[in-house]
Amino acid sequence: MAEDLVECAVADATLAGELESGDLHVVAPHPGGVLVAAIDGLGHGGEAANAARTARAALEEDPGAELPELFLRAHGRLARSRGVVMSVAAFEPGGKLTWLGVGNVEGTLVRAAREGALRRADSILLLGGVVGYQLPKLRPSTMEVARGDTLILATDGVGGGYIGDLDPAAAPVTLADRILAEYCTGGDDALVLVARYAG
């Protein structure tokens, strides 16, 4: 079942002084797989949260759609908002991952240890732009994934450098909590989504 394809965990923090976060996530199983996303409404506070909710609703409406279609749907609905940046990944049974990022939501796929091979990580190609304001030419990338490969999405309230300092065999909830605790900058809303392929 799609629900068993990916094991996910999320950790997030709202900027001090704000009542709600502009950083939201999506984990949406559907008949063809699982869609995951990290969304960052521009700025912080209520307007950023409203923009992020609009984008999340656009993704959840039809999570099995092609990624460019999902970005275009969100873009149209965000036309009179602050806009968002987001990275979105679609896992499919059989070991396929397609991902697409617009803006600065980092995405890294950390490969599970393979006997006799060095561990490696692949980074999402982030396209410049803002969903709802200026959308670039949308070019998703597709790659093979294997059991144990772990995707980490992090908004810009999370500082860099965590990939080389984590144990990719740890449980997703442990990874998400640790990254947030140790790398949250405190200068913006922050969100970490960890999704491990279990198919």
C-alpha positions in Angstrom: 0.0 0.0 0.0 1.1 3.6 -0.6 1.0 4.3 3.1 3.8 1.8 3.6 6.0 3.1 0.8 7.6 5.9 2.8 8.3 6.4 6.5 8.0 10.2 7.3 8.7 12.5 10.2 8.5 16.2 10.6 10.0 18.7 13.1 9.2 22.4 13.0 9.5 25.6 14.9 7.7 28.9 14.7 9.6 32.1 14.8 9.6 33.6 18.3 6.8 36.2 18.7 4.7 34.7 15.9 1.4 32.8 16.5 1.7 30.5 13.5 4.3 29.2 11.1 4.6 30.0 7.5 6.5 26.7 7.0 4.2 23.7 6.3 4.6 20.2 4.9 2.6 17.7 2.9 2.7 13.9 3.2 -0.1 12.6 0.8 -0.4 8.9 -0.1 -2.3 8.2 -3.3 -2.9 5.1 -5.5 0.3 5.8 -7.4 2.7 6.5 -4.5 3.3 9.2 -2.0 3.8 12.9 -2.4 5.9 14.8 0.1 6.7 18.5 0.2 8.1 21.3 2.3 6.5 24.7 1.8 7.9 28.1 3.0 5.5 31.1 2.7 7.6 34.2 2.1 8.4 36.1 5.3 6.7 34.9 8.5 3.5 35.5 10.4 -0.2 35.2 9.3 0.3 36.2 5.6 3.1 33.7 5.1 1.0 31.0 6.8 -2.0 31.8 4.6 0.2 31.5 1.5 1.6 28.2 2.7 -1.9 26.8 3.4 -3.0 27.7 -0.1 -0.1 25.9 -1.6 -0.6 22.9 0.6 -4.3 22.7 -0.4 -3.3 22.8 -4.1 -0.9 19.9 -3.7 -3.2 17.8 -1.6 -6.1 18.2 -4.0 -4.6 15.8 -6.5 -1.3 14.4 -5.1 -0.9 11.9 -8.0 -0.7 14.6 -10.6 2.6 15.4 -12.4 4.8 17.8 -10.5 4.7 20.7 -13.0 0.9 20.5 -13.0 1.0 20.8 -9.2 3.3 23.8 -9.2 1.2 25.5 -11.9 -2.0 24.9 -9.8 -0.4 26.4 -6.7 1.0 29.3 -8.7 -2.4 30.3 -10.0 -4.0 30.2 -6.6 -1.2 32.2 -5.0 -1.3 35.1 -7.5 -2.5 37.7 -4.9 -0.5 36.4 -2.0 3.0 36.7 -0.7 3.9 33.5 -2.6 5.9 30.5 -1.5 9.0 28.6 -2.2 8.7 24.8 -2.0 10.3 21.5 -2.9 8.1 18.6 -3.8 9.0 14.9 -4.3 6.9 12.0 -5.6 7.8 8.5 -4.5 6.5 5.6 -6.7 6.5 1.8 -6.0 9.3 0.1 -7.8 11.9 2.6 -6.7 11.3 5.8 -8.5 11.6 9.3 -7.1 10.7 12.5 -9.0 11.4 15.9 -7.4 11.2 19.6 -8.2 12.1 22.7 -6.2 11.4 26.4 -6.7 13.2 28.7 -4.3 15.4 27.8 -1.4 13.9 24.8 0.3 16.9 22.4 0.4 16.4 18.8 -0.6 19.0 16.0 -0.2 18.6 12.3 -0.9 21.0 10.4 1.4 21.7 6.9 0.0 21.5 3.9 2.3 24.8 2.2 3.0 25.6 -0.4 0.3 28.2 -3.1 0.8 31.5 -2.1 -0.7 30.3 1.4 -1.7 30.8 4.8 -0.3 27.8 6.5 1.0 26.6 9.4 -1.3 24.0 12.1 -1.3 22.2 13.7 -4.2 20.8 17.3 -4.0 17.7 18.7 -5.6 18.2 21.2 -8.4 16.6 24.3 -7.0 15.1 26.6 -9.7 15.0 30.4 -9.0 11.7 32.0 -8.6 8.6 32.3 -6.3 5.5 30.2 -6.7 2.7 32.8 -7.1 4.9 35.5 -8.4 7.6 34.4 -10.9 7.6 30.7 -11.9 10.7 29.4 -13.8 10.6 26.7 -16.5 9.7 23.6 -14.6 12.1 20.8 -15.0 11.6 17.9 -12.6 14.3 15.3 -12.2 13.8 11.5 -11.8 16.1 9.0 -10.2 16.0 5.5 -8.8 15.8 4.9 -5.1 16.3 1.8 -3.0 15.1 0.7 0.4 16.6 2.8 3.1 17.4 5.9 1.0 16.4 9.0 3.0 15.1 12.3 1.6 15.6 15.4 3.8 13.7 18.6 3.0 14.6 21.7 5.0 13.4 25.3 4.8 15.7 28.3 5.2 15.2 28.6 8.9 17.5 25.5 9.1 21.2 26.2 8.7 23.3 24.0 6.4 26.0 21.5 7.2 23.8 18.8 8.7 24.2 16.2 6.0 27.8 15.3 6.9 26.9 15.2 10.6 24.0 12.8 10.7 23.5 9.1 11.0 21.4 8.1 8.0 20.4 4.8 9.7 18.7 6.6 12.6 14.9 6.7 12.6 13.3 9.5 10.6 11.8 11.1 13.7 15.3 11.1 15.4 16.8 12.7 12.3 14.2 15.4 12.0 14.3 16.3 15.7 18.1 16.4 15.8 18.5 18.5 12.7 15.9 21.0 13.9 17.4 21.1 17.4 21.0 21.6 16.3 20.6 23.6 13.1 17.6 25.9 13.6 18.8 29.4 13.1 16.1 31.1 15.2 15.8 33.9 12.6 12.8 32.5 10.7 10.2 29.7 10.8 11.9 26.3 10.4 10.8 22.9 9.1 12.6 19.6 8.5 10.8 16.7 6.7 12.5 13.3 6.6 11.1 10.7 4.3 12.7 7.2 4.1 11.9 5.0 1.2 10.7 1.6 2.5 9.4 0.0 -0.7 
